[in-house]
Amino acid sequence: MIYEASPIAVILFVVFVLFVLGLSFYYARKTQSAEGYFAAGGTISWQVNGIAFAGDYLSAASFLGICGMIAVYGYDGFLYSIGYLSGWVVALFLVAEPMKRLGKYTFTDALDYKFNSKYIQLMAAISTLIVSIFYLIPQMVGAGALVTPLLGLPHYAGVTMVGAIVIFIVATAGMTSTTYVQFLKGGLLIIFSTVLTVALCINGINLTPSEDYHKFKTLEAVVESGEVVAVADSSYQIVTNVTKDKVTFVLLMQDGVKRWWKINGSQLEETVSMTERADGSKLYNGEPKEAGKFFPVGHASKIIVDGEEVDKTGPLGPFEFLSAIENSTIVRFLKTKIKFNGEAITLWVQTKTSGKRIMRPGLKFKVDDSGFMGKLNFVSLMLALFFGTAALPHILIRYYTVPSQRDARKSTIVAIGSIGFFYILTLFLGLGAMVTGVLDPESSNMAAPLLAKYFGIALFSIISAIAFATVLGTVSGLIVASSGAVAHDLANRYMGIEMTSERKVWIGKIAAVGIGILAIILGIMFKGMNVSFLVGWAFAIAASANLPAILMLLFWKKTTAKGIASSILVGIVSALAIILTSPSMYTRYGLDPLSAPLGLNNPGIISIPLSFLTLYVVSLMTQKDNKNLL
C-alpha cells in the first residue's frame, strides 16, 4: 500500500521518543548496581508492575498481529487472544510467588537456587537468549510495519530506528526505565484502544466507505471453456488467461495499464496485484509504486439488521455490532500467487464469506475438513500459547522488580484484568478493520492503525505512536532479560568470572548492544510475516524448554540438576528442529511447503511432552546427585 507521512504523526512520534529518552537519562543517574539495572532494585509497586506486565505482554503480536489476524480470519485470529490470556492462569497460581521467592535477577537464578549447577546455568542462559531472540523478531517486524505509514520511511529504517532507541534505553537505565516505559504504553494502549472501539461502534458498518478508499469494479465478459474471450467494455483488451487451483484469472489492458481480474461466472472481479518483474522492479496494480494505485481492501457486501438488508447500520452497541457482522456477507481479499512470462505475481482476490463463518472457527484452522495434521497443528499452537506465558524469561524477571511475594501475586492479578480487557477490544478492532476497507494487502499487521486512520489522522497518529511505544517497551524487556543472561548467568555464574556490581552492569550493557544489533538484522529478514504467528514460535520454545523445568522443580522433589538441564536442551533442540523444517519456513526457503518432513508449523504437541519425559527419566537416573545436596 502507498503511504504518505502526516506532520501530526511525525510531531507526536518525535515528542514521544524524546520523552522516552528523557526518562532513560533520568533513571540512568540512579542506576548503578546490578540489582538496580537488571531488576529495578525490587522497588516497583504492585500497581505499576501490574500495568507494566500488561505493557510488556501486550506486544506487537497482541496489538498489531492479533488485530491483523482477526481482520483476515475472523474468530480464528481471536483464538490467539484466548490462548495468550489463558496462560496467565498458570503464571498466577503456579509461578508468580515461587519465582519471586527463589530468584534474584534472572530466570536461571530460580532454577538453580538449590543446585549451583553449571549445567543449569549454561542451558537456562541459552534458553533465555533463544526465546528472547525469537520473541524479538516479530517486535522488530512490527516496528518496520509501523514506521512506514507513520513517517513514510521504508521497513528497514523503522527496524533500525527501534533497535537504536531500545539499545539506548537498555544501555542507560536498564529495568527501571523499561518498567516505566511499559507502564506508560500499557495504560495508553488500553485507553486509546477503548476510544477506537467506541468510535467504531458509533460509526457502525457502512457499505459506502470513505472516498479515500477504492470501490472495486466488476465487468461483464464472455467466458468459453473457462477462459475470457470477450469483455463488454471495449476499452479493455485481453492479454492472457492464467488458471491456478481451478480459479482462472485474466490479464486485461486499458490505456496501456495491465490489471488482473478473477473470472466469476460471466463476470470479472477486480483483484489487487503486486508484480515482481524480471529486472527486479515491482508494479502495484499494473503501475509503478509512485503512481499510488495500491489501495486498501476488504469490506462488507451485504448487511442485514433485524432481518432487513441495509446500506448502513448507524450506531451499534457492542453486542449489536457483533450480531451485525454475523448477519452480513464480508468480502475478504485472500492472497494467491501465479507466474506469467517469468514474473512472480501476487494477487489478492475477492472472496465473499458469510458472517457466520467469520464468527466461528474454521477460516484459518480448518476444523471441519482439515484432516489429522490440521487438527494437530491447532492443538499444538494452543498448548504453546497456554503454557508459554509462564515460561517467557522477560515476563518472569518482572517478578523480581516488586518488594514481596504478595506483591508478585497482586501485580499478576492486575495484569490479567488489564490484558483480558484489551483482548476483548482486539475482537472489535480486527472485525472493524475487516469491514471498513482499510486493510493493507501487503501487511495485515497494519489493521489497527489503519482503522484508526479511518476516523481521522489525529487518532491514527496517537494509535501509531502508542503502537511504536508497544514495540519499544517489549523489546526493552527482552533485551534486559538477554543481557542479564549474558552478564549474570554466563559470565558471572557459569564462567566464574569475579566481577563487581558495576562491572556486571557494564557487561550487561555491552550484551544489550550486541543483541539489539542482531534483532535489527532479523527484523529486516522476516519482513512481511504476521507478527502474532511469529510470536507463537517463541511461546512454543519457551513452553518446551522452560516450563517443564519450572513446574517439576516446584512440584517434584526428585528433580535433579542434570534432569533440568537435559529437559531444557531437548526442549530447545526439538522445538527448533520442528520450526526450521516446518511448512512456513520451507516457504521462506523457496521450497515446496508440502515437502516439509512433519507438516507441523507449531512444535508444542511434540516438544513439550518430550521435554517433560526427558526431565523425568534423567532425574530418576541421577538421584545420587540429590543426595549430595542433603
Steps between C-alpha positions, in 0.01 A plus 500: 500500500615859442553717807564870547641627828277732704655806672279434807620140514864605469467761777328256739757235424794734565346628825446150628851381410654807666294431813621137511861607452461759776362232730804287427738788578317565828518143626852442365634728775330284764598159360845393612465152655431171322178458700385843385593437138356149459207509750430871573624439855177321590337838563210501251151510655260216414256742332767637265647155446157357410447759226866461395434125473216584263720747313773238468261225393282708265769499239496545125349151484202599714423840352617468140507125440176389666297791358641417156429129543138572600464741207597220259369186672232620742448288811805283431720805559324560832609153612850648537356749753335217693819296499721791609265592787442147628873457557482757780299252708812281515711805588263608779442169676828318442784735419464858637587458868760222462687701237520798734610280791767305312659755268708817510568631149418237240297191415816293548524609865166335578582171328842480661418625850583170677733328252775748404529296180713602203268294278193703603685831480611431143177351365265748669706793371498357146124446524449860612699626202326279243146574625576872522642509146196317358276745685707794378451412132124578485544817705752634252286392203211691659721805547585507133133460405406796722763750397410473130156669530598710801813665365503393135824307548579152361467189717872463570519860624226436756670185625834679530343796679327283760817301556706816555250656744459178699875444521526849647219437752646173623864607490426801720248420774412134453188359665389818678446710189372190317235453770369854479499494118294179522269651763441808285438319174288226665262759646486709183446194280197387700352852522529587130400153381182557700454838330545339158250225584243756613552698175451179302171418675371856452586484128350151453543316169479691174484354146622827349842561656686831503596651165862429593439130439470318172162367377560169325366452146339212317489446122267297283688245290448215256653183645554187291661181636598685817683783322403858414463551126331843503430788742187718482703819547693548175763718670649181649721265298557136598869414550488149649316253723678316784347218709618425855331244729191483276460880509559693177641853490508723194746779427330800339661815364333843504680818392830313504456380862471123561280378787404151621135394544336184633237312297179446695234354270440753226652784703855615566586623849785744553798369701792670670839408355870540563727389215869422556656559161798319354718814529435520878247785484140470625163607367211572734166442328680523168682827570817616676474564873528876448161496324332429835259236364544237773193544717341359818271198470218320679139607560149376566290422193167441674381607845187362664361663814177367659438289190528793256781579259647848555783712356600642837423386852549824689629487860514153652554366849787250548274192479299652213825560310601134533148391399508725192832344394354151543201587279708668228690377196861614516737539205844382611806524276701179511851471363607269220803491272529435127775523239484665157785563256756419769354756741374411851157654557328525838123541476256593774169351385146596602345220704148537634462342844192459718513686831407177674818342362704795620359480853587133552824300469600366160638772270863455609485185710305262277296328771243349262710341227861556604597139552716370782800730441290817498339410832840408644639840397213674674536304826876554487458876469252518789735299723785739423290810572357357823830376643733756345400811699624369833833404342597821317824631657416869453167444678654294783768757586229760564417315823837612635410868464242499785582490876318180606331176394161650583573792267596249228158334531307828507685640200411183309130551579518861372672374186230238434222758531673752275607248238160326496318829439739592220455165327124554492571826318716320240191311380324828417808664350578202276141459378472876453806500275350208305179686407619858450728448199821605676721190482845531348513193271877466552490514881215386723708640788373850414131420558455691829698815405322523163163459671596796716589695185144438375382721791753776444869570478520610866376166636723319250801696617430430868431128445811461284720677753360276776554193284858612447533535877359149531791372295750710696379373838493133405835507321655678800378227735631228271842659472522549879424127543760410237769728642439350846547153355836602352640707788357324806432140388777433250788733590460517878346167604584251223845626404579602860633843408521703819362847445369795692139607471605790276698272268204264471287795388767600246506150347120500494503824302748362247280192461195724449673673208594169335154347542336820377707490179407134446131587550526770232645254247234235569218757491603601148531136387148399613317796344137427407425207733209542744652589836249300705588189301871558568442551873328161508844351429656683797221372725556145372874510575441651845232243586724217379829609657403684819159400633572131567808604700306759702204277584699186578741696722207641697286187527725191469761448770700253292590761237877523449729759345591273210130426445423871473794572270419201276132595470592858401741370235250251357220762507711753309639255243169325428302825474759665274533190282125490437478876439794509258356209299140627513290579191515872588880500499512291182304783338763748625774276356324501160418128531170318459328511844333166424844337505563600865577179696242526783253753363482670843530879533473489880729261690336503845302177465828310461767711672315574829426134593850402383656755735290377797591139422870584475500673838320208662728229359830686555401601854425137590837398357690767698337478846841460663571865412218614729643305794806723484276804563383369840 
